[in-house]
Amino acid sequence: MHNPIRIGHIGLSFHAASAAVVQRIVERHGYRVESVAAPHEAMFKHYGAGEVDFLVSAWLPASHGGYLAPYAEQTHTLGVLYQPYCIWGVPDYVPAEAVASIDDLKRPDVAAHMSLLIQGINPGAGISRFSRDIIEQYGLDQVGYHFANGTQAQCFERFEQAVEHREWIVVPLWHPQFLHYRYAIRALHEPRGLLGGQDDATLIVREETAAHLAPALLDELSQLSLGNATVSELDYWICREGLSPLEAADRWLAQSFT
């Protein structure tokens, strides 16, 4: 087993939040920890190559199942930290009678009001893959909509700027995520099932690492359940209150276990 233990997470703030909670729990059991972040596909390759011991977390089965599949036999599954799912959402001031489903976006009266840019995040994210399929399969490109990959900041700040100006906008998003902690965002009905459904955000560890960890630690991590609301709140503390992931984890652990 490596010393320190290397805890990997996808390089997005809410993944960093849940990874920080796991890190603090591992440290409480007397282990030293090194934190490693990388984009989606790259992180699973690091995990498969044995360059990280834990991965916080794999969204299974839909979003990350293909990334984990080559390494499934060397993986020990621990707890489900939360249950994420992807949405295309609109601010709640966009009338539900006008825009209730993705199909509604094609109507000329809606397209005339809506921002035609669907600003996403990095191309390896599940929501990015799903969004590209939605644009094509719903024919949204035929009325001018286009999906653009970008950074977290570009996606989230674009949404916040639109809300400030009461602009009609679609945000490709997921639960949990800090925007839900602050804004009321209505998910659009997506009848074709292209958004992947609900996943289990599963804490995984390499079998060779798990074999050398204290049973009490493995038991605690197997029982750890944060939930979508908690991760959204942690993410808000990081992204909008300026806490580091470890500071956010410390605040939450102090509130939850005192």
Backbone hydrogen bonds, N-H to C=O, Kabsch-Sander energy under -0.5 kcal/mol:
donor,donor_aa,acceptor,acceptor_aa,energy
5,I,32,R,-2.7
7,I,5,I,-0.7
7,I,34,E,-2.7
8,G,6,R,-0.7
8,G,54,F,-2.5
9,H,36,V,-2.2
11,G,38,A,-2.2
12,L,10,I,-2.6
16,A,12,L,-2.2
17,A,13,S,-1.9
18,S,14,F,-1.8
19,A,15,H,-2.3
20,A,16,A,-2.0
21,V,17,A,-1.4
22,V,18,S,-2.0
23,Q,19,A,-2.6
24,R,20,A,-2.3
25,I,21,V,-1.9
26,V,22,V,-2.6
27,E,23,Q,-2.7
28,R,24,R,-2.0
29,H,25,I,-0.8
29,H,26,V,-0.9
30,G,27,E,-2.2
31,Y,26,V,-1.4
34,E,5,I,-2.9
36,V,7,I,-2.4
38,A,9,H,-1.4
43,M,39,P,-2.9
44,F,40,H,-1.7
45,K,41,E,-1.7
46,H,42,A,-2.3
47,Y,43,M,-2.5
48,G,44,F,-2.7
49,A,45,K,-1.9
50,G,47,Y,-1.6
51,E,46,H,-2.8
52,V,46,H,-0.7
53,D,6,R,-2.5
54,F,6,R,-2.0
55,L,204,I,-2.5
56,V,8,G,-2.8
57,S,55,L,-0.6
58,A,202,T,-2.7
59,W,57,S,-0.6
60,L,58,A,-0.9
60,L,200,D,-2.3
64,H,59,W,-2.9
65,G,61,P,-0.6
68,L,64,H,-2.0
69,A,65,G,-1.8
71,Y,68,L,-2.5
72,A,69,A,-1.3
74,Q,71,Y,-1.2
75,T,72,A,-1.6
76,H,205,V,-3.5
77,T,75,T,-0.5
78,L,203,L,-3.0
79,G,221,L,-0.6
81,L,79,G,-0.7
81,L,201,A,-3.0
82,Y,201,A,-0.6
85,Y,175,H,-1.5
86,C,195,L,-0.6
86,C,197,G,-0.5
87,I,173,L,-2.6
89,G,87,I,-0.5
89,G,171,V,-2.5
90,V,186,R,-2.2
92,D,184,A,-1.8
94,V,91,P,-2.0
98,A,95,P,-1.1
99,V,95,P,-2.5
102,I,189,H,-2.4
104,D,101,S,-0.7
105,L,101,S,-0.5
105,L,102,I,-1.2
106,K,103,D,-1.5
107,R,104,D,-1.5
110,V,107,R,-0.6
111,A,107,R,-2.9
112,A,108,P,-1.8
113,H,109,D,-0.5
113,H,110,V,-1.3
114,M,110,V,-2.1
115,S,168,W,-2.2
118,I,116,L,-0.6
118,I,146,H,-3.0
119,Q,117,L,-0.8
120,G,118,I,-0.6
120,G,148,A,-3.4
125,A,122,N,-1.6
129,R,125,A,-2.0
130,F,126,G,-2.9
131,S,127,I,-2.1
132,R,128,S,-2.1
133,D,129,R,-1.7
134,I,130,F,-2.2
135,I,131,S,-2.5
136,E,132,R,-1.7
137,Q,133,D,-3.4
138,Y,134,I,-2.3
139,G,136,E,-0.9
140,L,135,I,-1.3
141,D,135,I,-1.2
142,Q,139,G,-0.9
143,V,140,L,-1.3
144,G,141,D,-1.2
145,Y,140,L,-1.9
146,H,116,L,-2.4
148,A,118,I,-2.3
150,G,121,I,-1.1
155,C,151,T,-1.9
156,F,152,Q,-2.9
157,E,153,A,-2.7
158,R,154,Q,-1.4
159,F,155,C,-1.6
160,E,156,F,-2.4
161,Q,157,E,-2.6
162,A,158,R,-1.9
163,V,159,F,-2.4
164,E,160,E,-2.2
165,H,161,Q,-1.3
166,R,163,V,-1.4
167,E,162,A,-3.1
168,W,113,H,-0.6
169,I,167,E,-0.5
171,V,89,G,-2.8
173,L,87,I,-2.4
173,L,171,V,-0.8
175,H,85,Y,-2.5
180,H,177,Q,-1.6
181,Y,177,Q,-0.5
181,Y,178,F,-1.0
182,R,178,F,-0.9
182,R,179,L,-0.6
183,Y,179,L,-3.2
185,I,183,Y,-0.8
186,R,90,V,-2.9
187,A,185,I,-0.5
188,L,88,W,-3.1
189,H,100,A,-2.6
193,G,190,E,-1.6
196,G,193,G,-0.7
199,D,84,P,-3.1
200,D,60,L,-3.2
201,A,82,Y,-2.7
201,A,199,D,-0.6
202,T,58,A,-2.9
202,T,200,D,-1.3
203,L,79,G,-2.8
204,I,55,L,-1.9
204,I,202,T,-0.5
205,V,76,H,-2.2
206,R,53,D,-2.4
207,E,74,Q,-2.7
209,T,206,R,-0.8
210,A,206,R,-2.7
211,A,207,E,-1.9
212,H,209,T,-1.9
213,L,210,A,-1.3
217,L,214,A,-0.6
218,L,214,A,-2.0
219,D,215,P,-2.4
220,E,216,A,-2.1
221,L,217,L,-2.6
222,S,218,L,-1.9
223,Q,219,D,-1.3
224,L,220,E,-0.7
226,L,81,L,-1.8
227,G,81,L,-2.6
231,V,227,G,-1.9
232,S,228,N,-2.4
233,E,229,A,-2.1
234,L,230,T,-2.8
235,D,231,V,-2.5
236,Y,232,S,-2.0
237,W,233,E,-2.3
238,I,234,L,-1.8
239,C,235,D,-3.0
240,R,236,Y,-2.8
241,E,236,Y,-1.0
241,E,237,W,-0.6
243,L,237,W,-2.3
248,A,244,S,-2.6
249,A,245,P,-2.4
250,D,246,L,-2.6
251,R,247,E,-2.2
252,W,248,A,-2.5
253,L,249,A,-2.9
254,A,250,D,-2.3
255,Q,251,R,-2.1
256,S,252,W,-2.1
257,F,253,L,-1.8
